[in-house]
Amino acid sequence: MSLNNAHDDTPDYNRALYTHLSEADPLVQNIIDKETWRQFSNLELINSENLTSRATMEASGSILTNKYSDGLPAARWHGGTEYLDQLELLCRKRALQVFDLDPEQWGVNVQLYSGSTANFAALTALIQPHDRLMGLSLPEGGQLAHGYYTSKMKKVNSSSIYFESLPYSTLPGSNTVDYDSLASQANLFKPQLIICGSSSYPRDWDFERLRQIADKQSAFLMADITHTGGLVAGREQNSPFEHCDVVTTATHTTFRGPRAGLIFFRKDKNGAQDLEKRVNQAVYPACQGGPHNNRIAAIAVALKQAMDPSWRAYAKQVIANAKALASYLLEHGYKLQTGGTDNHFVLWDLRPLGLTGSKVEKLCELMGLIINRNAIAGDSSALVPNGICLGTSALTSRDMKEEHMRIVGGFLHRAVQLAVVLQKEADSKMLKNFLRVATTPMEGNAGYVQVKQLRDDVRQFAMKWPLPGVDIASLKKPEGFIDHV
């Protein structure tokens, strides 16, 4: 047993404090090794995922995880927090700088555990239980945390459990936000809050028009830029800060940070509202306990990287890659929501193929194409949707460019065409029968052979590329890693 920095007389009950993970818990180490190999040998196309840096991972796994620090800098409930105060103030400063925000006009809370926590804390700060809010409909690109009800009016998120919500919609045909309809609905519904932002909307937002609609109702306007924050920081998407009262974001997705969240709030508008106090108290003690200081350190590192001039080139490449992928799919006759993209989303409508997103997601996973099923306009179920959503942030973080997106598009093209064949061979709409045909080598099952070939082609391509934070030269396939085909 390796006892780095331990004393000779270290008692047995403390010996585990000094061992490396591989010695202390080989089972957990093996799981991490398998996940590392999975990320290396697969192509991550989930729109809400990205790859963080080695430095960010080091900060996230640092000794800062030891310290409790309820409260705010200079107003903590625990002693020994002077360096944590320095860290949090540095993180705040960088969060404002990355968006070119004047600290006299804007403030930010950096303690949020996640983007969804940031959203609920923001709602807690802005409105009261049973107040009314409006957010984009989930099947049309919206987000669960923006007041979603199911088609049977089941409340599935705190935003709909504690508040009254009315979704706004997109225009038939173009599937872009219908601002005129939103304005008309707001006149009837009289919301206290309007939320803009999405989980799968491929177009940019007209924040000025949204501000006009909100002002007519004397409503707060909140932007959730969880999925586009890094692109806004890279000046490749419209900025919400000129027009919104509060802006929330997660710090992974397009930011390449840890899984955490931020809330930005205006300090210079209607001082009586005192958004700074309301937001800070909503975060702690209303919605969560002490901050995770290791995450705040990791956020600060990621923000510093996003302030580098090279970040704009990254944001531009993310969008260029999404456009290249969308273009390839359109060239092959596929239907995309909104007909293309302005950001890192490509939302693919599978209805013309007679496929569900669930089947295509599972089949692609077998072959190392990691995507997620996604509702599209007209869907009544988020569990069995008719679309898939693709994102290009992670592949861009692995150095891929437009020409490589066409190769990835070719893999996806082969996958969905194969899905059509497998569905016929299964002679059933049930997912389990579909997967049985895809994974069972048997006489006459040509589909299985094609699945395996595509799996091999994807793996060969994926393993040509670096994986941030990992020395791939010494990376080996770990014991117990399972290929499903």
C-alpha positions in Angstrom: 0.0 0.0 0.0 1.4 3.4 -1.0 1.2 5.9 2.0 2.3 9.1 0.4 2.9 11.8 3.0 1.7 9.5 5.8 3.6 9.2 9.1 5.1 5.9 10.2 2.6 5.9 13.1 -0.5 6.6 11.0 -3.3 4.6 12.6 -5.1 2.0 10.5 -8.3 4.0 10.4 -6.4 6.8 8.5 -4.3 4.7 6.2 -7.0 4.8 3.4 -6.7 8.6 3.3 -3.3 8.4 1.7 -3.8 5.7 -1.0 -4.5 6.3 -4.7 -7.8 5.4 -6.1 -6.5 2.4 -8.1 -5.3 0.9 -4.8 -8.1 2.1 -2.5 -11.0 1.1 -4.8 -10.1 -0.9 -7.9 -13.7 -1.4 -8.8 -14.4 2.3 -9.0 -11.1 2.9 -10.9 -12.1 0.2 -13.4 -15.5 1.9 -14.0 -13.7 5.2 -14.6 -11.3 3.5 -17.0 -14.1 1.9 -18.9 -15.9 5.3 -19.2 -12.7 6.9 -20.4 -12.3 4.2 -23.1 -16.0 4.6 -24.1 -15.5 8.4 -24.6 -12.3 7.7 -26.6 -13.7 5.1 -28.8 -17.2 6.7 -29.4 -18.4 9.9 -31.0 -20.2 12.1 -28.5 -23.0 13.9 -30.3 -25.3 14.7 -27.4 -26.1 18.4 -27.6 -25.8 19.1 -23.9 -22.4 17.4 -23.5 -18.9 18.7 -24.0 -15.3 17.7 -23.0 -13.6 19.7 -20.3 -9.9 20.5 -20.0 -7.3 18.8 -17.9 -6.9 21.9 -15.8 -10.6 22.1 -15.1 -10.6 18.4 -14.0 -7.7 19.1 -11.7 -9.5 22.0 -10.1 -12.7 19.9 -9.8 -10.8 17.1 -8.1 -8.8 19.4 -5.8 -8.5 19.7 -2.0 -11.2 22.4 -2.1 -13.7 19.6 -1.8 -12.9 19.5 1.9 -14.1 22.9 2.9 -17.6 24.1 3.9 -18.4 27.8 3.2 -22.1 28.6 3.6 -22.9 32.2 2.8 -21.1 34.7 0.6 -17.6 36.2 0.6 -17.0 38.2 3.8 -20.3 36.8 5.2 -19.7 33.1 5.8 -21.2 30.9 8.5 -17.9 29.0 8.9 -14.3 30.0 9.8 -11.2 29.5 7.6 -12.8 30.7 4.4 -10.4 33.6 3.4 -9.1 31.8 0.4 -12.5 30.6 -0.7 -13.6 34.2 -0.6 -10.7 35.0 -2.9 -11.7 32.1 -5.2 -15.4 33.1 -5.4 -14.7 36.7 -6.0 -12.2 35.7 -8.8 -14.9 33.5 -10.3 -17.5 36.2 -10.2 -15.1 38.7 -11.9 -14.3 36.3 -14.7 -18.0 35.4 -15.2 -18.8 39.1 -15.8 -15.7 39.6 -17.9 -16.4 36.7 -20.3 -19.6 38.5 -21.3 -18.2 42.0 -21.2 -20.6 43.0 -18.4 -20.1 46.1 -16.2 -19.9 45.1 -12.5 -21.8 48.3 -11.7 -24.7 47.1 -13.8 -24.6 43.3 -13.4 -23.8 40.8 -10.6 -23.5 37.0 -10.7 -23.9 34.2 -8.2 -21.5 31.3 -9.0 -22.6 28.8 -6.3 -25.2 26.9 -8.2 -24.9 23.1 -8.4 -26.3 22.9 -11.9 -28.2 24.7 -14.6 -31.6 23.3 -13.4 -30.8 24.5 -9.8 -29.9 27.9 -11.2 -33.3 28.0 -13.0 -35.3 27.2 -9.9 -33.4 29.6 -7.8 -34.0 32.3 -10.3 -37.7 31.6 -10.3 -37.7 31.6 -6.5 -36.1 35.0 -6.6 -38.3 36.6 -9.3 -41.9 35.3 -8.6 -44.0 33.8 -5.9 -45.6 30.3 -5.8 -48.6 30.0 -8.2 -47.4 33.1 -10.2 -47.6 32.8 -13.9 -44.7 32.1 -16.3 -44.3 31.4 -20.0 -41.6 29.3 -21.6 -41.1 27.7 -25.0 -43.0 24.4 -25.4 -40.7 21.4 -24.8 -41.6 19.5 -28.0 -40.8 22.7 -30.0 -37.4 23.1 -28.4 -38.1 24.3 -24.9 -36.7 23.1 -21.6 -38.2 21.0 -18.7 -37.4 23.7 -16.2 -39.4 26.4 -18.1 -42.8 25.3 -16.9 -43.4 22.1 -18.9 -46.6 20.0 -18.5 -47.1 16.7 -20.4 -49.9 16.4 -22.9 -52.1 15.1 -20.1 -51.2 18.1 -17.9 -49.0 16.1 -15.6 -46.6 18.4 -13.7 -43.1 16.9 -14.1 -40.8 19.7 -13.0 -40.6 22.1 -10.1 -41.3 25.0 -12.5 -44.7 23.6 -13.2 -45.4 22.1 -9.8 -44.9 25.4 -8.0 -45.9 27.9 -10.7 -48.6 28.2 -13.3 -47.3 28.0 -16.8 -48.4 28.5 -20.3 -46.1 27.4 -23.1 -45.6 29.5 -26.2 -45.1 27.9 -29.6 -43.4 28.0 -32.9 -44.7 28.8 -36.4 -46.0 25.9 -38.4 -43.7 25.2 -41.3 -40.6 27.1 -40.2 -40.8 25.9 -36.6 -39.3 29.2 -35.5 -40.6 31.0 -32.4 -43.9 32.7 -33.0 -43.4 36.1 -31.3 -46.7 37.4 -32.5 -48.6 34.5 -30.9 -46.5 34.9 -27.7 -47.5 38.5 -27.5 -51.2 37.7 -27.9 -51.0 34.9 -25.4 -49.2 37.1 -22.9 -52.0 39.7 -23.2 -54.5 37.0 -22.1 -52.4 35.1 -19.6 -50.7 38.1 -17.9 -47.5 36.3 -16.8 -45.2 37.7 -14.2 -42.2 36.1 -16.0 -41.3 35.2 -19.5 -38.5 32.7 -20.1 -36.5 32.4 -23.3 -33.9 29.7 -24.0 -34.2 26.1 -25.0 -32.8 22.6 -24.8 -33.1 21.9 -28.6 -34.1 25.0 -30.5 -31.7 25.4 -33.5 -32.1 29.1 -34.1 -31.0 32.3 -32.3 -33.4 34.5 -30.3 -34.8 38.0 -30.8 -34.2 39.3 -27.3 -35.3 42.9 -28.2 -38.8 41.6 -29.3 -39.1 39.5 -26.1 -38.3 42.6 -24.0 -41.1 44.5 -25.6 -43.5 41.7 -24.9 -42.4 41.4 -21.3 -42.6 45.2 -20.7 -46.2 45.3 -21.9 -47.1 42.9 -19.1 -44.7 44.4 -16.6 -43.1 41.0 -16.4 -39.6 39.9 -15.7 -37.6 38.6 -18.7 -35.2 35.7 -18.0 -32.9 34.0 -20.5 -31.6 30.5 -20.0 -28.5 30.2 -22.1 -27.4 26.9 -20.7 -27.0 25.5 -24.2 -25.5 28.5 -25.9 -23.6 30.3 -23.2 -20.2 29.5 -24.7 -21.4 30.6 -28.1 -22.6 33.9 -26.6 -19.3 34.4 -24.9 -17.7 33.7 -28.3 -19.8 36.4 -29.9 -21.5 33.9 -32.2 -25.0 34.2 -30.8 -27.1 37.2 -29.8 -26.4 38.4 -26.3 -29.4 38.4 -23.9 -27.8 40.9 -21.4 -28.9 44.1 -23.1 -32.6 43.1 -22.7 -33.0 40.6 -19.9 -33.4 41.0 -16.1 -31.8 37.7 -15.2 -29.7 35.3 -17.2 -29.0 31.7 -16.2 -26.6 29.2 -17.6 -25.0 25.8 -16.9 -21.2 25.8 -17.2 -20.6 22.6 -19.2 -22.4 22.3 -22.6 -20.8 24.9 -24.8 -18.6 26.3 -22.0 -16.4 23.1 -21.4 -16.6 23.6 -17.6 -17.8 21.4 -14.8 -21.4 20.5 -14.2 -22.6 23.6 -12.4 -24.6 26.8 -12.9 -24.5 30.6 -12.8 -27.2 33.3 -12.3 -26.6 36.8 -13.6 -28.8 39.6 -12.4 -29.2 43.3 -13.1 -28.1 45.7 -10.4 -29.0 49.0 -12.1 -32.7 48.5 -13.0 -35.5 49.5 -10.6 -33.3 49.5 -7.5 -36.3 48.8 -5.3 -36.5 45.3 -6.8 -33.0 44.6 -5.3 -32.4 41.6 -7.6 -29.0 41.0 -6.1 -30.4 40.3 -2.6 -33.3 38.3 -3.9 -31.1 36.1 -6.1 -28.4 35.5 -3.5 -31.0 34.6 -0.8 -32.8 32.3 -3.3 -29.6 30.4 -3.9 -28.7 30.2 -0.2 -30.5 29.4 2.1 -33.7 29.0 0.0 -32.7 26.4 -2.6 -29.4 24.8 -1.6 -26.8 24.5 1.1 -23.1 25.4 1.0 -21.3 25.8 -2.3 -19.1 23.1 -3.8 -15.8 25.1 -3.8 -14.0 22.6 -6.0 -16.7 23.3 -8.7 -16.3 27.1 -8.3 -12.6 26.6 -8.9 -13.3 24.5 -12.0 -15.8 27.2 -13.2 -13.1 29.9 -12.7 -10.6 27.8 -14.8 -13.1 27.2 -17.6 -14.1 30.9 -17.7 -10.4 31.9 -18.0 -10.1 29.6 -21.0 -13.3 31.2 -22.5 -11.7 34.6 -22.1 -8.8 33.7 -24.3 -9.0 35.1 -27.9 -8.9 31.6 -29.3 -12.3 30.9 -27.7 -14.0 32.9 -30.5 -12.5 30.6 -33.0 -13.8 27.6 -31.1 -17.3 29.0 -30.9 -17.2 29.7 -34.6 -16.0 26.2 -35.4 -18.8 24.6 -33.3 -21.4 26.4 -35.4 -19.6 25.8 -38.7 -19.5 22.1 -37.8 -23.2 22.0 -37.0 -24.0 23.7 -40.3 -21.8 21.2 -42.1 -23.6 18.3 -40.5 -27.0 19.8 -41.2 -26.0 20.4 -44.8 -24.9 16.8 -45.3 -28.2 15.5 -43.9 -30.3 17.9 -46.0 -28.3 16.8 -49.1 -29.5 13.3 -48.4 -33.1 14.3 -48.2 -33.6 14.3 -44.5 -35.9 16.6 -42.7 -34.5 19.0 -40.0 -36.5 21.1 -37.6 -36.3 24.7 -38.8 -34.5 23.5 -42.0 -31.1 24.0 -40.5 -29.3 25.6 -37.6 -27.8 28.8 -36.2 -26.0 27.2 -33.3 -24.7 23.8 -32.2 -28.1 22.0 -32.5 -29.2 19.8 -35.3 -32.8 18.6 -34.7 -33.7 15.7 -37.0 -37.3 14.8 -37.8 -37.5 11.0 -38.3 -41.2 10.8 -39.1 -40.7 10.6 -42.9 -38.6 7.5 -42.2 -41.3 5.9 -40.0 -38.7 5.6 -37.2 -38.8 6.8 -33.6 -36.0 8.6 -31.8 -35.8 5.8 -29.3 -34.9 3.2 -31.9 -32.4 5.3 -33.6 -30.8 6.4 -30.3 -30.4 2.8 -29.2 -29.1 1.6 -32.5 -26.6 4.4 -32.8 -25.4 3.7 -29.3 -24.6 0.1 -30.3 -22.4 1.6 -33.0 -20.6 4.2 -31.0 -22.7 7.2 -32.2 -23.9 8.7 -28.9 -27.0 10.8 -29.5 -30.3 11.5 -27.7 -33.9 11.0 -28.7 -35.7 14.3 -28.7 -39.3 15.6 -29.1 -40.1 17.6 -32.1 -43.0 19.9 -33.0 -46.2 17.9 -33.0 -45.0 15.2 -30.6 -47.2 14.3 -27.7 -44.7 12.2 -25.8 -41.2 13.1 -24.7 -40.6 9.4 -23.9 -41.2 8.1 -27.4 -40.4 11.1 -29.5 -40.1 11.3 -33.3 -36.8 13.1 -33.5 -33.1 13.0 -32.4 -31.0 15.9 -31.4 -27.3 16.2 -32.4 -24.7 18.6 -31.1 -21.2 19.4 -32.3 -19.5 20.9 -29.2 -17.7 17.7 -28.0 -16.5 16.7 -31.5 -15.2 20.2 -32.0 -13.3 19.9 -28.7 -11.7 16.8 -30.2 -10.3 19.0 -33.1 -12.8 18.0 -35.8 -13.8 20.4 -38.5 -16.4 20.6 -41.3 -14.9 17.9 -43.5 -15.0 15.5 -40.6 -18.6 16.3 -39.9 -19.4 15.0 -43.3 -17.8 11.7 -42.4 -19.9 11.7 -39.1 -22.9 12.5 -41.2 -22.1 9.5 -43.4 -22.1 7.3 -40.3 -25.5 8.7 -39.2 -26.9 8.2 -42.8 -25.8 4.6 -42.7 -27.3 4.1 -39.3 -30.8 5.4 -40.0 -31.0 3.5 -43.3 -30.0 0.4 -41.4 -32.6 1.2 -38.8 -35.3 1.1 -41.5 -34.0 -2.3 -42.7 -33.8 -3.7 -39.1 -37.4 -2.5 -38.3 -38.6 -4.5 -41.3 -36.7 -7.5 -40.3 -38.0 -7.3 -36.7 -41.5 -7.1 -38.1 -42.5 -5.3 -35.0 -42.7 -1.7 -33.6 -41.5 -2.9 -30.2 -38.0 -1.6 -29.3 -36.9 -4.9 -27.7 -37.6 -6.8 -31.0 -35.8 -4.1 -33.0 -32.7 -4.4 -30.7 -32.8 -8.2 -30.8 -32.4 -8.2 -34.6 -29.7 -5.6 -34.4 -27.6 -7.6 -31.8 -28.2 -11.3 -32.7 -25.9 -13.0 -35.2 -28.1 -15.5 -37.0 -28.4 -17.0 -40.4 -30.0 -14.5 -42.9 -29.6 -11.6 -40.5 -27.7 -9.2 -42.9 -28.6 -6.3 -40.6 -26.4 -7.6 -37.8 -23.4 -7.8 -40.1 -23.9 -4.2 -41.1 -24.3 -3.0 -37.5 -21.0 -4.6 -36.6 -19.3 -3.2 -39.7 -20.5 0.3 -38.9 -19.4 -0.1 -35.2 -15.9 -1.0 -36.4 -15.8 2.0 -38.8 -17.0 4.4 -36.1 -14.5 3.1 -33.6 -11.6 3.3 -36.1 -12.5 6.9 -36.9 -13.1 8.0 -33.3 -9.8 6.6 -32.0 -7.8 8.8 -34.4 -8.7 11.9 -32.3 -7.3 13.2 -29.0 -9.4 13.2 -25.9 -8.9 16.2 -23.7 -7.3 15.5 -20.3 -6.3 12.0 -21.3 -2.9 10.6 -22.5 -4.2 8.4 -25.3 -0.7 7.1 -26.1 -0.8 5.1 -22.9 -4.6 4.4 -23.0 -5.5 0.7 -23.2 -8.9 -1.0 -23.4 -9.8 -1.8 -19.8 -10.8 -5.2 -18.4 -14.5 -5.7 -18.6 -15.3 -3.2 -21.3 -18.2 -4.5 -23.3 -18.9 -4.0 -27.0 -22.6 -4.6 -27.5 -22.1 -5.9 -31.1 
